[in-house]
């Protein structure tokens, strides 16, 4: 997995979701630091790599639009999400399993991010 180099904070997730308000308690830390030798190229000032059960993110596919994510310092943040047309219409029709969202921190709306869910798992890049 690779993050964009300008991301000030990032959370990587390999997995999928389940319930109403998708809570951070379902996430489990893989490592607080990773290197290219570990298979990760991360260029963020703070990050934490986490996993979640394979059915946890299914609620995003089902229309859930609130997502609580873990932060590198152990705290959590809740984002309100909106679907985002990342792919051109013909590619979106060809790959319906790829979903993209833009969102904002409910406690601090100036903090925004981009989120995607697809065959490679879930990815989030956001400022906090």
Buried (B, 14 or more C-beta within 10 A) or exposed (E): BEBEEEBEBBBBBBBBBBEEEBBBEBBEEBEEEBEEEEEBEBEBEBBBBBBBBEEBBBBBEEEBBBBBBBBBEEEEBBBBBEEBEBBEEEEBEEEEEBBBBBBBBEEEEEBBBBBBBEEEBBBBBBBB
